[in-house]
Every structure is written in C-alpha cells, then in structure tokens.
Amino acid sequence: MNFPLISQFVEAIMASEDNFNELSHLRPVLGASGQPVMTGGGLAEVFKMKDELPV
C-alpha cells in the first residue's frame, strides 16, 4: 500500500480553500520560509491553521 508523501499533504493544505468542503474558512499558518507550520512525531503530522470565519 502506498501512502501519500508529506509534500502531497503540504500541497493540499496550501490549497485548503479548494480542498476542505466543510472547513473552507481555515487557512494554513505559514512560517518564515513560506511553508505551512507543522509538527510531527511517530506516524503523524499536524498543521497549524487559522480560522478566518467572520464573527
């Protein structure tokens, strides 16, 4: 079984407005390098997102 590469997850996160049906108001938090802020361990990566839903 082939699993997605982290680069494929990053691409999906960068286009979150197109890829998230229910959570399309979320945007990735970008670091100084312009890449999404993420942390990982074991078998997981967690991406930091900000909620841009108008209040």
PyMOL Python script that loads the backbone (N, CA, C, O; Angstrom):
from pymol import cmd

cmd.read_pdbstr("""\
ATOM      1  N   MET A   1       0.844  -1.171   0.000  1.00  0.00           N
ATOM      2  CA  MET A   1       0.000   0.000   0.000  1.00  0.00           C
ATOM      3  C   MET A   1       0.896   1.243   0.000  1.00  0.00           C
ATOM      4  O   MET A   1       1.809   1.350   0.818  1.00  0.00           O
ATOM      5  N   ASN A   2       0.641   2.160  -0.897  1.00  0.00           N
ATOM      6  CA  ASN A   2       1.394   3.408  -0.959  1.00  0.00           C
ATOM      7  C   ASN A   2       0.655   4.498  -0.196  1.00  0.00           C
ATOM      8  O   ASN A   2      -0.543   4.709  -0.386  1.00  0.00           O
ATOM      9  N   PHE A   3       1.385   5.181   0.663  1.00  0.00           N
ATOM     10  CA  PHE A   3       0.823   6.282   1.436  1.00  0.00           C
ATOM     11  C   PHE A   3       1.257   7.602   0.807  1.00  0.00           C
ATOM     12  O   PHE A   3       2.305   7.658   0.164  1.00  0.00           O
ATOM     13  N   PRO A   4       0.467   8.670   0.982  1.00  0.00           N
ATOM     14  CA  PRO A   4       0.851   9.976   0.436  1.00  0.00           C
ATOM     15  C   PRO A   4       2.148  10.474   1.073  1.00  0.00           C
ATOM     16  O   PRO A   4       2.425  10.201   2.241  1.00  0.00           O
ATOM     17  N   LEU A   5       2.923  11.197   0.299  1.00  0.00           N
ATOM     18  CA  LEU A   5       4.133  11.835   0.804  1.00  0.00           C
ATOM     19  C   LEU A   5       3.762  13.102   1.555  1.00  0.00           C
ATOM     20  O   LEU A   5       2.695  13.669   1.324  1.00  0.00           O
ATOM     21  N   ILE A   6       4.636  13.553   2.455  1.00  0.00           N
ATOM     22  CA  ILE A   6       4.363  14.787   3.197  1.00  0.00           C
ATOM     23  C   ILE A   6       4.211  15.952   2.228  1.00  0.00           C
ATOM     24  O   ILE A   6       3.422  16.861   2.484  1.00  0.00           O
ATOM     25  N   SER A   7       4.942  15.946   1.130  1.00  0.00           N
ATOM     26  CA  SER A   7       4.824  17.035   0.145  1.00  0.00           C
ATOM     27  C   SER A   7       3.423  17.093  -0.457  1.00  0.00           C
ATOM     28  O   SER A   7       2.945  18.174  -0.801  1.00  0.00           O
ATOM     29  N   GLN A   8       2.761  15.949  -0.587  1.00  0.00           N
ATOM     30  CA  GLN A   8       1.392  15.926  -1.098  1.00  0.00           C
ATOM     31  C   GLN A   8       0.420  16.505  -0.074  1.00  0.00           C
ATOM     32  O   GLN A   8      -0.544  17.177  -0.439  1.00  0.00           O
ATOM     33  N   PHE A   9       0.675  16.242   1.211  1.00  0.00           N
ATOM     34  CA  PHE A   9      -0.153  16.843   2.257  1.00  0.00           C
ATOM     35  C   PHE A   9       0.037  18.357   2.272  1.00  0.00           C
ATOM     36  O   PHE A   9      -0.931  19.105   2.409  1.00  0.00           O
ATOM     37  N   VAL A  10       1.283  18.809   2.133  1.00  0.00           N
ATOM     38  CA  VAL A  10       1.571  20.247   2.125  1.00  0.00           C
ATOM     39  C   VAL A  10       0.836  20.920   0.971  1.00  0.00           C
ATOM     40  O   VAL A  10       0.249  21.986   1.155  1.00  0.00           O
ATOM     41  N   GLU A  11       0.858  20.317  -0.210  1.00  0.00           N
ATOM     42  CA  GLU A  11       0.136  20.868  -1.365  1.00  0.00           C
ATOM     43  C   GLU A  11      -1.353  20.993  -1.067  1.00  0.00           C
ATOM     44  O   GLU A  11      -1.969  22.006  -1.398  1.00  0.00           O
ATOM     45  N   ALA A  12      -1.931  19.976  -0.448  1.00  0.00           N
ATOM     46  CA  ALA A  12      -3.360  20.004  -0.120  1.00  0.00           C
ATOM     47  C   ALA A  12      -3.667  21.084   0.913  1.00  0.00           C
ATOM     48  O   ALA A  12      -4.680  21.775   0.803  1.00  0.00           O
ATOM     49  N   ILE A  13      -2.809  21.234   1.908  1.00  0.00           N
ATOM     50  CA  ILE A  13      -3.015  22.250   2.935  1.00  0.00           C
ATOM     51  C   ILE A  13      -2.901  23.650   2.339  1.00  0.00           C
ATOM     52  O   ILE A  13      -3.681  24.536   2.688  1.00  0.00           O
ATOM     53  N   MET A  14      -1.938  23.856   1.443  1.00  0.00           N
ATOM     54  CA  MET A  14      -1.741  25.169   0.826  1.00  0.00           C
ATOM     55  C   MET A  14      -2.960  25.590   0.003  1.00  0.00           C
ATOM     56  O   MET A  14      -3.206  26.784  -0.166  1.00  0.00           O
ATOM     57  N   ALA A  15      -3.717  24.631  -0.505  1.00  0.00           N
ATOM     58  CA  ALA A  15      -4.927  24.917  -1.271  1.00  0.00           C
ATOM     59  C   ALA A  15      -6.164  24.557  -0.449  1.00  0.00           C
ATOM     60  O   ALA A  15      -7.126  23.998  -0.978  1.00  0.00           O
ATOM     61  N   SER A  16      -6.135  24.878   0.843  1.00  0.00           N
ATOM     62  CA  SER A  16      -7.212  24.462   1.749  1.00  0.00           C
ATOM     63  C   SER A  16      -8.572  24.991   1.337  1.00  0.00           C
ATOM     64  O   SER A  16      -9.580  24.313   1.536  1.00  0.00           O
ATOM     65  N   GLU A  17      -8.624  26.195   0.763  1.00  0.00           N
ATOM     66  CA  GLU A  17      -9.921  26.749   0.362  1.00  0.00           C
ATOM     67  C   GLU A  17     -10.585  25.910  -0.724  1.00  0.00           C
ATOM     68  O   GLU A  17     -11.807  25.928  -0.867  1.00  0.00           O
ATOM     69  N   ASP A  18      -9.786  25.181  -1.484  1.00  0.00           N
ATOM     70  CA  ASP A  18     -10.329  24.317  -2.542  1.00  0.00           C
ATOM     71  C   ASP A  18     -10.540  22.880  -2.067  1.00  0.00           C
ATOM     72  O   ASP A  18     -11.372  22.163  -2.623  1.00  0.00           O
ATOM     73  N   ASN A  19      -9.801  22.455  -1.054  1.00  0.00           N
ATOM     74  CA  ASN A  19      -9.790  21.052  -0.654  1.00  0.00           C
ATOM     75  C   ASN A  19     -10.637  20.717   0.563  1.00  0.00           C
ATOM     76  O   ASN A  19     -10.923  19.543   0.802  1.00  0.00           O
ATOM     77  N   PHE A  20     -11.044  21.711   1.334  1.00  0.00           N
ATOM     78  CA  PHE A  20     -11.846  21.445   2.531  1.00  0.00           C
ATOM     79  C   PHE A  20     -13.277  21.895   2.277  1.00  0.00           C
ATOM     80  O   PHE A  20     -13.541  23.095   2.209  1.00  0.00           O
ATOM     81  N   ASN A  21     -14.193  20.965   2.138  1.00  0.00           N
ATOM     82  CA  ASN A  21     -15.597  21.299   1.900  1.00  0.00           C
ATOM     83  C   ASN A  21     -16.225  21.993   3.100  1.00  0.00           C
ATOM     84  O   ASN A  21     -16.786  23.081   2.969  1.00  0.00           O
ATOM     85  N   GLU A  22     -16.135  21.374   4.255  1.00  0.00           N
ATOM     86  CA  GLU A  22     -16.799  21.875   5.457  1.00  0.00           C
ATOM     87  C   GLU A  22     -15.986  22.948   6.178  1.00  0.00           C
ATOM     88  O   GLU A  22     -16.554  23.781   6.884  1.00  0.00           O
ATOM     89  N   LEU A  23     -14.685  22.936   6.011  1.00  0.00           N
ATOM     90  CA  LEU A  23     -13.815  23.845   6.758  1.00  0.00           C
ATOM     91  C   LEU A  23     -13.062  24.781   5.817  1.00  0.00           C
ATOM     92  O   LEU A  23     -11.877  25.048   6.018  1.00  0.00           O
ATOM     93  N   SER A  24     -13.739  25.270   4.807  1.00  0.00           N
ATOM     94  CA  SER A  24     -13.079  26.086   3.784  1.00  0.00           C
ATOM     95  C   SER A  24     -12.625  27.442   4.314  1.00  0.00           C
ATOM     96  O   SER A  24     -11.891  28.148   3.623  1.00  0.00           O
ATOM     97  N   HIS A  25     -13.042  27.825   5.521  1.00  0.00           N
ATOM     98  CA  HIS A  25     -12.618  29.091   6.114  1.00  0.00           C
ATOM     99  C   HIS A  25     -11.262  28.974   6.817  1.00  0.00           C
ATOM    100  O   HIS A  25     -10.724  29.980   7.280  1.00  0.00           O
ATOM    101  N   LEU A  26     -10.710  27.776   6.903  1.00  0.00           N
ATOM    102  CA  LEU A  26      -9.405  27.592   7.533  1.00  0.00           C
ATOM    103  C   LEU A  26      -8.288  27.881   6.540  1.00  0.00           C
ATOM    104  O   LEU A  26      -8.378  27.523   5.366  1.00  0.00           O
ATOM    105  N   ARG A  27      -7.230  28.535   7.025  1.00  0.00           N
ATOM    106  CA  ARG A  27      -6.057  28.844   6.207  1.00  0.00           C
ATOM    107  C   ARG A  27      -4.815  28.384   6.949  1.00  0.00           C
ATOM    108  O   ARG A  27      -4.765  28.476   8.176  1.00  0.00           O
ATOM    109  N   PRO A  28      -3.813  27.893   6.236  1.00  0.00           N
ATOM    110  CA  PRO A  28      -2.592  27.465   6.922  1.00  0.00           C
ATOM    111  C   PRO A  28      -1.815  28.655   7.467  1.00  0.00           C
ATOM    112  O   PRO A  28      -1.795  29.728   6.863  1.00  0.00           O
ATOM    113  N   VAL A  29      -1.180  28.454   8.607  1.00  0.00           N
ATOM    114  CA  VAL A  29      -0.248  29.437   9.156  1.00  0.00           C
ATOM    115  C   VAL A  29       1.092  29.143   8.504  1.00  0.00           C
ATOM    116  O   VAL A  29       1.591  28.019   8.563  1.00  0.00           O
ATOM    117  N   LEU A  30       1.671  30.167   7.880  1.00  0.00           N
ATOM    118  CA  LEU A  30       2.927  29.981   7.164  1.00  0.00           C
ATOM    119  C   LEU A  30       4.099  30.472   8.007  1.00  0.00           C
ATOM    120  O   LEU A  30       3.998  31.479   8.708  1.00  0.00           O
ATOM    121  N   GLY A  31       5.199  29.754   7.927  1.00  0.00           N
ATOM    122  CA  GLY A  31       6.413  30.134   8.636  1.00  0.00           C
ATOM    123  C   GLY A  31       7.231  31.113   7.807  1.00  0.00           C
ATOM    124  O   GLY A  31       6.785  31.555   6.749  1.00  0.00           O
ATOM    125  N   ALA A  32       8.414  31.451   8.278  1.00  0.00           N
ATOM    126  CA  ALA A  32       9.293  32.407   7.612  1.00  0.00           C
ATOM    127  C   ALA A  32       9.683  31.951   6.202  1.00  0.00           C
ATOM    128  O   ALA A  32       9.949  32.779   5.331  1.00  0.00           O
ATOM    129  N   SER A  33       9.716  30.645   5.982  1.00  0.00           N
ATOM    130  CA  SER A  33      10.091  30.110   4.670  1.00  0.00           C
ATOM    131  C   SER A  33       8.921  30.076   3.691  1.00  0.00           C
ATOM    132  O   SER A  33       9.094  29.735   2.522  1.00  0.00           O
ATOM    133  N   GLY A  34       7.721  30.434   4.175  1.00  0.00           N
ATOM    134  CA  GLY A  34       6.537  30.398   3.320  1.00  0.00           C
ATOM    135  C   GLY A  34       5.851  29.046   3.285  1.00  0.00           C
ATOM    136  O   GLY A  34       4.866  28.866   2.568  1.00  0.00           O
ATOM    137  N   GLN A  35       6.361  28.097   4.050  1.00  0.00           N
ATOM    138  CA  GLN A  35       5.779  26.763   4.132  1.00  0.00           C
ATOM    139  C   GLN A  35       4.859  26.685   5.345  1.00  0.00           C
ATOM    140  O   GLN A  35       5.050  27.428   6.308  1.00  0.00           O
ATOM    141  N   PRO A  36       3.858  25.794   5.317  1.00  0.00           N
ATOM    142  CA  PRO A  36       2.954  25.661   6.459  1.00  0.00           C
ATOM    143  C   PRO A  36       3.713  25.263   7.730  1.00  0.00           C
ATOM    144  O   PRO A  36       4.648  24.464   7.684  1.00  0.00           O
ATOM    145  N   VAL A  37       3.294  25.832   8.857  1.00  0.00           N
ATOM    146  CA  VAL A  37       3.856  25.450  10.149  1.00  0.00           C
ATOM    147  C   VAL A  37       3.268  24.092  10.503  1.00  0.00           C
ATOM    148  O   VAL A  37       2.050  23.912  10.505  1.00  0.00           O
ATOM    149  N   MET A  38       4.147  23.136  10.803  1.00  0.00           N
ATOM    150  CA  MET A  38       3.683  21.788  11.137  1.00  0.00           C
ATOM    151  C   MET A  38       4.621  21.168  12.156  1.00  0.00           C
ATOM    152  O   MET A  38       5.777  21.567  12.298  1.00  0.00           O
ATOM    153  N   THR A  39       4.094  20.196  12.851  1.00  0.00           N
ATOM    154  CA  THR A  39       4.880  19.434  13.810  1.00  0.00           C
ATOM    155  C   THR A  39       4.513  17.975  13.635  1.00  0.00           C
ATOM    156  O   THR A  39       3.391  17.651  13.246  1.00  0.00           O
ATOM    157  N   GLY A  40       5.435  17.117  13.915  1.00  0.00           N
ATOM    158  CA  GLY A  40       5.158  15.704  13.705  1.00  0.00           C
ATOM    159  C   GLY A  40       5.871  14.832  14.707  1.00  0.00           C
ATOM    160  O   GLY A  40       6.757  15.262  15.445  1.00  0.00           O
ATOM    161  N   GLY A  41       5.448  13.603  14.697  1.00  0.00           N
ATOM    162  CA  GLY A  41       6.054  12.601  15.551  1.00  0.00           C
ATOM    163  C   GLY A  41       5.401  11.271  15.288  1.00  0.00           C
ATOM    164  O   GLY A  41       4.203  11.196  15.015  1.00  0.00           O
ATOM    165  N   GLY A  42       6.174  10.245  15.368  1.00  0.00           N
ATOM    166  CA  GLY A  42       5.609   8.924  15.101  1.00  0.00           C
ATOM    167  C   GLY A  42       5.115   8.843  13.670  1.00  0.00           C
ATOM    168  O   GLY A  42       5.899   8.957  12.728  1.00  0.00           O
ATOM    169  N   LEU A  43       3.832   8.650  13.509  1.00  0.00           N
ATOM    170  CA  LEU A  43       3.245   8.497  12.176  1.00  0.00           C
ATOM    171  C   LEU A  43       2.301   9.637  11.827  1.00  0.00           C
ATOM    172  O   LEU A  43       1.416   9.465  10.989  1.00  0.00           O
ATOM    173  N   ALA A  44       2.471  10.807  12.456  1.00  0.00           N
ATOM    174  CA  ALA A  44       1.518  11.898  12.238  1.00  0.00           C
ATOM    175  C   ALA A  44       2.233  13.219  11.970  1.00  0.00           C
ATOM    176  O   ALA A  44       3.355  13.438  12.426  1.00  0.00           O
ATOM    177  N   GLU A  45       1.576  14.076  11.236  1.00  0.00           N
ATOM    178  CA  GLU A  45       1.974  15.468  11.049  1.00  0.00           C
ATOM    179  C   GLU A  45       0.748  16.306  11.373  1.00  0.00           C
ATOM    180  O   GLU A  45      -0.362  15.967  10.963  1.00  0.00           O
ATOM    181  N   VAL A  46       0.937  17.392  12.100  1.00  0.00           N
ATOM    182  CA  VAL A  46      -0.157  18.286  12.458  1.00  0.00           C
ATOM    183  C   VAL A  46       0.164  19.658  11.897  1.00  0.00           C
ATOM    184  O   VAL A  46       1.239  20.203  12.149  1.00  0.00           O
ATOM    185  N   PHE A  47      -0.765  20.212  11.139  1.00  0.00           N
ATOM    186  CA  PHE A  47      -0.581  21.516  10.516  1.00  0.00           C
ATOM    187  C   PHE A  47      -1.312  22.574  11.326  1.00  0.00           C
ATOM    188  O   PHE A  47      -2.456  22.373  11.736  1.00  0.00           O
ATOM    189  N   LYS A  48      -0.645  23.710  11.556  1.00  0.00           N
ATOM    190  CA  LYS A  48      -1.269  24.818  12.279  1.00  0.00           C
ATOM    191  C   LYS A  48      -2.133  25.600  11.296  1.00  0.00           C
ATOM    192  O   LYS A  48      -1.670  25.997  10.227  1.00  0.00           O
ATOM    193  N   MET A  49      -3.385  25.816  11.667  1.00  0.00           N
ATOM    194  CA  MET A  49      -4.339  26.522  10.801  1.00  0.00           C
ATOM    195  C   MET A  49      -4.933  27.695  11.567  1.00  0.00           C
ATOM    196  O   MET A  49      -4.981  27.681  12.797  1.00  0.00           O
ATOM    197  N   LYS A  50      -5.388  28.716  10.833  1.00  0.00           N
ATOM    198  CA  LYS A  50      -6.096  29.824  11.468  1.00  0.00           C
ATOM    199  C   LYS A  50      -7.514  29.872  10.907  1.00  0.00           C
ATOM    200  O   LYS A  50      -7.751  29.577   9.736  1.00  0.00           O
ATOM    201  N   ASP A  51      -8.430  30.246  11.762  1.00  0.00           N
ATOM    202  CA  ASP A  51      -9.844  30.311  11.413  1.00  0.00           C
ATOM    203  C   ASP A  51     -10.149  31.716  10.904  1.00  0.00           C
ATOM    204  O   ASP A  51     -10.030  32.680  11.660  1.00  0.00           O
ATOM    205  N   GLU A  52     -10.535  31.849   9.654  1.00  0.00           N
ATOM    206  CA  GLU A  52     -10.865  33.144   9.079  1.00  0.00           C
ATOM    207  C   GLU A  52     -12.367  33.317   8.882  1.00  0.00           C
ATOM    208  O   GLU A  52     -12.805  34.081   8.023  1.00  0.00           O
ATOM    209  N   LEU A  53     -13.141  32.608   9.676  1.00  0.00           N
ATOM    210  CA  LEU A  53     -14.599  32.734   9.637  1.00  0.00           C
ATOM    211  C   LEU A  53     -14.978  34.061  10.271  1.00  0.00           C
ATOM    212  O   LEU A  53     -14.615  34.327  11.417  1.00  0.00           O
ATOM    213  N   PRO A  54     -15.715  34.907   9.531  1.00  0.00           N
ATOM    214  CA  PRO A  54     -16.117  36.194  10.106  1.00  0.00           C
ATOM    215  C   PRO A  54     -17.004  35.974  11.338  1.00  0.00           C
ATOM    216  O   PRO A  54     -17.852  35.082  11.374  1.00  0.00           O
ATOM    217  N   VAL A  55     -16.775  36.810  12.327  1.00  0.00           N
ATOM    218  CA  VAL A  55     -17.553  36.680  13.584  1.00  0.00           C
ATOM    219  C   VAL A  55     -18.721  37.626  13.536  1.00  0.00           C
ATOM    220  O   VAL A  55     -19.506  37.686  14.481  1.00  0.00           O
TER     221      VAL A  55
END
""", "prot")
cmd.dss("prot")
cmd.show_as("cartoon", "prot")
cmd.util.cbc("prot")
cmd.orient("prot")
